[in-house]
Amino acid sequence: MSLALAKVTPQVEALAQVLADRAIRLSGRVEEARRRLDRFSERLAELQERVEDAIARDLGYRGARPCGEPLAVPQPLPPLPQRATLIAADGSQIPPDRHAPALYYLINVGAILIRHGSGEAPETFIEPTLVYDPEEVMVSDEQPVTAGRVNARRDLQEITLLAELVWTHRHEAPVVALTDGGLLFWSALEGLSQREQEQYHRAYLEALTKVQDAGAALAGYVDRPLSTGVVSLLHLAGLERNRMSRAALSTHGPLAGVLDRDLFGSLLGPGERSALFVTMSPRNRDFKNYAASHEIHFFYLNVAPRREGAGQAMTPVLARVEVPAWVATDKALLAQVHALIYHQCALLAATPYPYILARADELAVIGGEEKRHLEMLIQMALRERKQAARPSAKAASKAVVRGQT
C-alpha cells in the first residue's frame, strides 16, 4: 500500500470537523432562507418581475424564475400509472491515451426499456463506438482530443440513442425517457470550435424535438444536487430595488453557502415535489430560442421511502429533476414523471435512486477487464497487419512495476 494512512488520518478528522462547523454555521442561514420562501411563496408576479428586471439590466442573474405554483407549498405524489414504458440511457468512455499501442477513444452507451406494469423482462441495448480517425482523435500534431470533447460526444450519443428508442416505441404511450444528470448539455465544450459547439448543440436539440414529436415525456435526474438557483431567487427577492447590482448578485449575501436542497429538505415529505422553476441561464435561453417548448424547468423531489408508522421521520433525500417546457406545462406528463421517478427510487429504497438509471449505468460502464480485452484485440489486429503493437516505454514500465504483465 502506497498511501500513508497514518499521515492522512489527521487530515480526515480535520475534514469532518470543517463539515460539522459548516452545518452549525449554516443552520441560521437555512432558517432565513425558509422564512423568505414562506414570505414570497404567493408573490409570484413580483418575483417574476424582479427576475425579468435583473435580466433586462444585465446584472448577471443566473438563478431561478418561479412559474405558477406557490413556492412553499409541497406538491403531493400523484397516482402511479398502471402501465408505462420507461426508457433510460447512460454512457461511459475510455479517453485517448498517447501511451497506448494505438491512439483511440471509446464511447459506450447503454440503454434499457422497462414496460412498467406488464411483468415483462426489460429490453437492453448497448452501442459502442470506437473513434480512431486521426482527425477526430487529435487536436494537433502533439495532443489528443480533450476530455470535454469526448464527454460532449458521449452526451450527444446518449440523448440520440434515447430519442431513437422513444421514437421506435412511441405507440406504447405513455412513454417516459430518463437521463442521468441535467438536460442543459453542460458537458465541457471548451476546446471545441464555435462551429463544433453549434453542431453539437443543434444535434442535441434535434434529439429533444424527436422525443417531443413522439409524444413522450423527458426528464433529467440529478442525484445530490449542488444547485443554488432558488437560493439566488430568494437573495434577489430580499434586495432593495436600489441595491440590485451585478456586485450584489455575485454573492448570496446572508444566504451564502445554502443549497437548494438545504432549503427544501425540511419542507418536502417523501414523494412530494417542490414548485416548478425555470433556469435563467444563457444556455437555457438558447434552448428557448430554438423552441419555446425546449426551455428547461426543474423541481426538487424527496425520494426518501415512505414508511407508515415508522415512529420517526425519514431523512430527506433530495433530487433535482429537470424537464423541458412541453412536460412542465402538461399536467398529465408532469404527473407521470413525478410518480414514475419516485416509484423507480422506491425499488432501491435502501439507496434511493431510479432503478432504471442504475441498470443503464451497469450496461454502459466499461470495466478494467473489458478494457484489457479491447487492448488485446487492438494489439492482435495491429500485429496481423505488421504494425507496431507495443505501448510506450512509460506504460510498459508501469505495468511491470505494478505486476500487470
C-alpha positions as CSV (number, residue, x, y, z in Angstrom):
1,M,0.0,0.0,0.0
2,S,1.5,3.4,-1.1
3,L,-1.0,5.6,0.8
4,A,0.3,6.5,4.3
5,L,-3.0,6.3,6.1
6,A,-1.4,7.4,9.5
7,K,-0.5,10.7,7.9
8,V,-3.9,11.1,6.2
9,T,-5.9,10.4,9.4
10,P,-5.5,13.8,11.0
11,Q,-6.5,15.5,7.7
12,V,-9.6,13.3,7.6
13,E,-10.5,14.3,11.1
14,A,-10.0,18.0,10.1
15,L,-12.3,17.5,7.1
16,A,-15.0,16.1,9.3
17,Q,-14.7,19.0,11.7
18,V,-14.9,21.6,8.9
19,L,-18.1,19.9,7.7
20,A,-19.6,19.9,11.2
21,D,-18.7,23.5,11.7
22,R,-20.3,24.4,8.4
23,A,-23.5,22.7,9.4
24,I,-23.7,24.7,12.6
25,R,-22.8,28.0,10.8
26,L,-25.4,27.4,8.0
27,S,-28.3,26.5,10.3
28,G,-29.3,30.1,10.8
29,R,-28.9,30.9,7.1
30,V,-31.1,28.0,6.1
31,E,-33.8,29.3,8.6
32,E,-33.6,32.7,7.0
33,A,-34.0,31.2,3.5
34,R,-37.0,29.2,4.7
35,R,-38.5,32.5,6.1
36,R,-38.1,34.1,2.7
37,L,-39.6,31.1,0.9
38,D,-42.7,31.5,3.1
39,R,-42.8,35.3,2.8
40,F,-42.6,35.2,-1.0
41,S,-44.5,32.0,-1.6
42,E,-47.5,33.6,-3.1
43,R,-45.9,36.7,-4.6
44,L,-45.1,35.1,-7.9
45,A,-45.8,38.1,-10.1
46,E,-43.5,40.3,-8.1
47,L,-40.7,37.7,-8.2
48,Q,-41.1,37.2,-11.9
49,E,-40.9,40.9,-12.5
50,R,-37.8,41.2,-10.4
51,V,-36.1,38.4,-12.4
52,E,-37.0,40.0,-15.7
53,D,-35.7,43.3,-14.5
54,A,-32.4,41.8,-13.4
55,I,-32.1,40.1,-16.8
56,A,-33.0,43.2,-18.8
57,R,-30.4,45.2,-16.8
58,D,-27.8,42.6,-17.5
59,L,-26.9,42.2,-13.8
60,G,-25.5,38.7,-14.3
61,Y,-28.5,36.9,-12.6
62,R,-28.3,33.1,-13.2
63,G,-30.8,32.0,-10.6
64,A,-34.3,30.6,-10.9
65,R,-37.6,32.1,-12.1
66,P,-40.8,30.9,-10.5
67,C,-43.6,29.5,-12.5
68,G,-47.2,29.4,-11.4
69,E,-47.0,27.3,-8.2
70,P,-46.6,28.7,-4.6
71,L,-43.0,28.4,-3.6
72,A,-43.6,26.9,-0.1
73,V,-46.4,24.5,-0.9
74,P,-45.3,20.9,-1.5
75,Q,-46.9,19.2,-4.4
76,P,-48.3,15.7,-3.5
77,L,-47.3,12.4,-5.1
78,P,-49.7,11.7,-8.0
79,P,-51.2,8.2,-8.6
80,L,-48.8,5.8,-10.2
81,P,-49.8,4.9,-13.8
82,Q,-50.8,1.3,-14.2
83,R,-48.8,0.9,-17.4
84,A,-46.0,3.0,-18.9
85,T,-42.9,2.4,-21.0
86,L,-39.7,3.8,-19.3
87,I,-36.5,4.2,-21.3
88,A,-33.2,5.3,-19.9
89,A,-29.7,5.7,-21.3
90,D,-26.3,6.3,-19.9
91,G,-22.7,6.3,-21.2
92,S,-19.1,5.9,-20.3
93,Q,-15.8,6.3,-22.2
94,I,-12.2,5.3,-22.5
95,P,-10.3,8.5,-23.1
96,P,-7.4,8.7,-25.6
97,D,-4.1,7.6,-24.2
98,R,-1.0,8.6,-26.1
99,H,1.0,5.8,-24.4
100,A,-1.3,3.0,-25.7
101,P,-0.4,0.9,-28.8
102,A,-2.9,2.9,-30.8
103,L,-4.5,6.3,-30.3
104,Y,-8.3,6.0,-30.0
105,Y,-11.1,6.7,-27.7
106,L,-14.2,4.5,-27.0
107,I,-17.7,5.6,-26.1
108,N,-20.1,3.0,-24.8
109,V,-23.8,3.9,-24.4
110,G,-26.2,1.5,-22.6
111,A,-30.0,1.8,-22.6
112,I,-32.8,-0.1,-21.0
113,L,-36.5,-0.2,-21.7
114,I,-38.9,-1.3,-18.9
115,R,-42.6,-1.8,-19.6
116,H,-43.9,-0.8,-16.1
117,G,-46.9,-2.9,-15.0
118,S,-46.5,-5.6,-17.7
119,G,-44.4,-8.1,-15.9
120,E,-42.2,-8.4,-18.9
121,A,-38.4,-8.6,-18.7
122,P,-36.6,-5.4,-19.6
123,E,-35.0,-4.9,-23.0
124,T,-31.4,-3.8,-23.1
125,F,-29.3,-2.1,-25.7
126,I,-25.5,-1.4,-25.9
127,E,-23.9,0.8,-28.6
128,P,-20.1,1.0,-28.5
129,T,-18.3,3.5,-30.8
130,L,-14.5,3.2,-31.4
131,V,-13.1,6.6,-32.6
132,Y,-9.7,6.2,-34.3
133,D,-9.6,8.6,-37.3
134,P,-6.6,10.9,-36.6
135,E,-8.6,14.0,-37.4
136,E,-11.1,13.0,-34.7
137,V,-8.7,11.8,-32.1
138,M,-6.0,14.6,-32.4
139,V,-6.5,18.3,-31.9
140,S,-2.9,19.0,-33.0
141,D,0.2,17.1,-34.1
142,E,1.1,16.5,-30.5
143,Q,-2.1,16.5,-28.4
144,P,-5.1,14.1,-28.3
145,V,-8.6,15.5,-28.0
146,T,-9.7,16.9,-24.7
147,A,-11.9,15.1,-22.1
148,G,-14.5,17.8,-22.8
149,R,-14.8,16.8,-26.5
150,V,-15.1,13.1,-25.6
151,N,-17.7,13.9,-22.9
152,A,-19.7,16.1,-25.3
153,R,-19.8,13.3,-27.9
154,R,-20.8,10.8,-25.2
155,D,-23.7,13.0,-24.0
156,L,-24.8,13.5,-27.6
157,Q,-24.8,9.8,-28.3
158,E,-26.8,9.1,-25.1
159,I,-29.6,11.5,-26.0
160,T,-29.5,10.4,-29.6
161,L,-30.0,6.7,-28.7
162,L,-32.6,7.6,-26.2
163,A,-34.6,9.6,-28.8
164,E,-34.3,6.8,-31.3
165,L,-35.7,4.3,-28.8
166,V,-38.5,6.7,-27.8
167,W,-39.5,7.1,-31.4
168,T,-39.4,3.4,-32.1
169,H,-41.7,2.8,-29.1
170,R,-43.9,5.9,-29.4
171,H,-47.1,3.8,-29.8
172,E,-46.6,2.4,-26.3
173,A,-47.8,5.6,-24.7
174,P,-47.3,6.8,-22.1
175,V,-43.5,6.8,-22.7
176,V,-41.1,8.4,-20.2
177,A,-37.4,8.9,-21.1
178,L,-34.8,9.5,-18.4
179,T,-31.2,10.6,-18.4
180,D,-28.6,10.6,-15.6
181,G,-27.9,14.3,-15.0
182,G,-29.4,17.6,-16.2
183,L,-30.8,18.3,-19.6
184,L,-28.9,21.5,-20.4
185,F,-25.9,19.8,-22.1
186,W,-23.4,21.1,-19.6
187,S,-20.6,18.9,-20.9
188,A,-17.3,20.8,-21.0
189,L,-17.3,22.1,-24.6
190,E,-14.1,24.1,-24.2
191,G,-11.6,23.1,-26.8
192,L,-14.3,22.9,-29.4
193,S,-14.5,25.5,-32.1
194,Q,-17.6,27.7,-32.3
195,R,-18.7,25.7,-35.3
196,E,-18.4,22.4,-33.5
197,Q,-20.2,23.7,-30.5
198,E,-23.1,24.9,-32.6
199,Q,-23.2,21.5,-34.4
200,Y,-23.3,19.6,-31.1
201,H,-25.9,22.0,-29.7
202,R,-28.2,21.7,-32.7
203,A,-27.9,17.9,-32.8
204,Y,-28.8,17.7,-29.1
205,L,-31.9,19.9,-29.6
206,E,-33.0,17.9,-32.6
207,A,-32.9,14.8,-30.4
208,L,-35.1,16.6,-27.8
209,T,-37.5,17.5,-30.6
210,K,-37.7,13.9,-31.7
211,V,-38.8,12.9,-28.1
212,Q,-41.4,15.7,-28.1
213,D,-42.7,14.7,-31.5
214,A,-43.1,11.1,-30.2
215,G,-45.5,12.5,-27.5
216,A,-43.2,11.3,-24.8
217,A,-42.0,12.9,-21.5
218,L,-38.3,13.5,-20.9
219,A,-36.6,14.1,-17.6
220,G,-33.0,14.5,-16.3
221,Y,-32.3,13.2,-12.9
222,V,-29.7,14.9,-10.7
223,D,-28.7,13.0,-7.6
224,R,-27.4,15.0,-4.6
225,P,-27.7,18.4,-6.4
226,L,-25.5,21.3,-5.6
227,S,-27.7,23.9,-7.3
228,T,-28.5,27.2,-5.7
229,G,-31.0,28.7,-8.3
230,V,-33.8,29.0,-5.8
231,V,-31.5,30.5,-3.1
232,S,-30.4,33.0,-5.7
233,L,-34.0,33.9,-6.3
234,L,-34.6,34.4,-2.6
235,H,-31.5,36.6,-2.3
236,L,-32.7,38.7,-5.2
237,A,-36.2,38.9,-3.5
238,G,-34.6,40.3,-0.3
239,L,-32.6,43.1,-2.0
240,E,-34.0,46.6,-2.0
241,R,-34.6,47.9,-5.6
242,N,-31.8,50.5,-5.4
243,R,-29.3,47.8,-4.2
244,M,-29.9,45.5,-7.2
245,S,-26.5,45.4,-8.9
246,R,-24.1,42.9,-10.5
247,A,-21.9,43.0,-7.4
248,A,-24.9,42.4,-5.1
249,L,-26.0,39.4,-7.2
250,S,-22.5,37.9,-7.4
251,T,-23.0,36.5,-3.9
252,H,-25.9,35.3,-1.9
253,G,-25.3,37.7,1.0
254,P,-26.9,36.4,4.2
255,L,-27.9,33.1,2.4
256,A,-24.3,32.4,1.4
257,G,-23.5,28.6,1.4
258,V,-27.1,27.5,1.4
259,L,-28.0,24.9,-1.2
260,D,-31.5,24.5,-2.7
261,R,-31.6,21.0,-1.2
262,D,-31.0,22.5,2.3
263,L,-33.9,24.8,1.7
264,F,-36.4,22.0,0.6
265,G,-35.1,19.2,2.9
266,S,-37.5,20.1,5.8
267,L,-40.4,21.2,3.5
268,L,-40.9,18.1,1.4
269,G,-42.2,14.8,2.7
270,P,-41.4,11.5,1.0
271,G,-42.7,11.6,-2.6
272,E,-43.5,15.3,-2.6
273,R,-42.0,17.7,-5.0
274,S,-41.4,21.4,-4.9
275,A,-42.8,24.1,-7.1
276,L,-41.6,24.3,-10.7
277,F,-38.9,26.8,-11.6
278,V,-37.1,27.8,-14.8
279,T,-33.3,28.0,-15.0
280,M,-32.3,31.6,-16.1
281,S,-29.0,30.8,-17.9
282,P,-27.7,31.8,-21.3
283,R,-27.7,28.1,-22.2
284,N,-31.4,27.8,-21.4
285,R,-32.1,31.0,-23.3
286,D,-30.6,29.2,-26.3
287,F,-32.8,26.3,-25.8
288,K,-35.9,28.5,-25.6
289,N,-34.8,30.5,-28.7
290,Y,-34.6,27.2,-30.6
291,A,-38.1,26.2,-29.5
292,A,-40.1,27.6,-26.6
293,S,-41.1,24.0,-25.7
294,H,-37.5,23.2,-25.0
295,E,-36.9,25.7,-22.2
296,I,-35.7,23.7,-19.2
297,H,-37.7,23.7,-16.0
298,F,-36.9,21.9,-12.7
299,F,-38.3,20.8,-9.4
300,Y,-36.9,19.1,-6.3
301,L,-38.2,15.7,-5.3
302,N,-37.9,14.0,-1.9
303,V,-37.2,10.4,-3.0
304,A,-36.8,9.0,0.6
305,P,-39.1,5.9,1.1
306,R,-42.4,6.3,2.8
307,R,-42.7,4.3,5.9
308,E,-46.1,4.1,7.6
309,G,-45.9,4.0,11.4
310,A,-42.1,4.0,11.5
311,G,-42.1,6.2,14.6
312,Q,-39.6,8.6,13.3
313,A,-39.2,11.0,10.3
314,M,-37.2,9.7,7.4
315,T,-34.1,11.6,6.5
316,P,-35.0,13.5,3.3
317,V,-33.2,12.5,0.1
318,L,-33.5,15.4,-2.4
319,A,-33.0,15.0,-6.1
320,R,-33.4,17.7,-8.8
321,V,-35.5,16.7,-11.8
322,E,-35.2,18.7,-15.0
323,V,-37.9,18.7,-17.6
324,P,-38.5,20.6,-20.9
325,A,-41.4,23.0,-21.1
326,W,-43.5,20.6,-23.1
327,V,-43.5,18.4,-20.0
328,A,-43.7,21.2,-17.4
329,T,-46.8,22.7,-19.0
330,D,-48.6,19.3,-19.4
331,K,-50.1,18.2,-16.1
332,A,-50.5,14.6,-17.2
333,L,-46.9,14.3,-18.4
334,L,-45.6,16.0,-15.4
335,A,-47.6,13.8,-13.0
336,Q,-46.3,10.7,-14.9
337,V,-42.7,11.8,-14.5
338,H,-43.2,12.6,-10.8
339,A,-44.9,9.3,-9.9
340,L,-42.7,7.0,-12.0
341,I,-39.4,8.5,-10.8
342,Y,-40.4,8.1,-7.2
343,H,-41.6,4.6,-7.9
344,Q,-38.2,3.7,-9.5
345,C,-36.4,5.1,-6.5
346,A,-38.6,3.0,-4.2
347,L,-37.3,-0.1,-5.9
348,L,-33.9,0.7,-4.5
349,A,-35.2,2.0,-1.2
350,A,-32.0,1.3,0.8
351,T,-30.2,3.8,-1.6
352,P,-33.0,5.8,-3.2
353,Y,-32.1,6.2,-6.9
354,P,-34.0,5.3,-10.1
355,Y,-33.6,1.6,-10.7
356,I,-33.7,2.1,-14.5
357,L,-30.8,4.6,-14.3
358,A,-28.8,2.2,-12.2
359,R,-29.3,-0.5,-14.8
360,A,-28.4,1.8,-17.7
361,D,-25.2,2.7,-15.9
362,E,-24.5,-1.1,-15.4
363,L,-24.9,-1.6,-19.2
364,A,-22.7,1.4,-20.1
365,V,-19.8,1.0,-17.7
366,I,-16.5,-0.3,-19.1
367,G,-14.7,-2.5,-16.6
368,G,-11.0,-2.9,-16.3
369,E,-11.1,-6.4,-17.6
370,E,-13.1,-5.3,-20.6
371,K,-10.6,-2.5,-21.3
372,R,-7.8,-5.0,-21.2
373,H,-9.6,-7.3,-23.7
374,L,-10.2,-4.4,-26.0
375,E,-6.5,-3.5,-25.9
376,M,-5.6,-7.1,-26.6
377,L,-7.9,-7.1,-29.7
378,I,-6.3,-3.9,-30.9
379,Q,-2.8,-5.3,-30.5
380,M,-3.7,-8.6,-32.3
381,A,-5.2,-6.6,-35.2
382,L,-2.1,-4.4,-35.4
383,R,0.2,-7.4,-35.5
384,E,-1.8,-9.1,-38.2
385,R,-1.1,-6.1,-40.3
386,K,2.5,-5.9,-39.3
387,Q,2.0,-2.6,-37.4
388,A,3.7,-1.6,-34.2
389,A,1.6,-3.0,-31.3
390,R,3.6,-2.0,-28.2
391,P,2.7,0.5,-25.6
392,S,5.1,3.3,-24.8
393,A,8.1,2.6,-22.6
394,K,6.5,4.5,-19.8
395,A,3.3,2.5,-19.9
396,A,5.2,-0.8,-20.2
397,S,7.4,0.1,-17.2
398,K,4.4,0.9,-15.1
399,A,2.8,-2.4,-16.0
400,V,6.0,-4.3,-14.9
401,V,6.3,-2.4,-11.6
402,R,2.6,-2.9,-10.8
403,G,2.8,-6.6,-11.7
404,Q,0.3,-6.3,-14.6
405,T,2.4,-8.3,-17.1
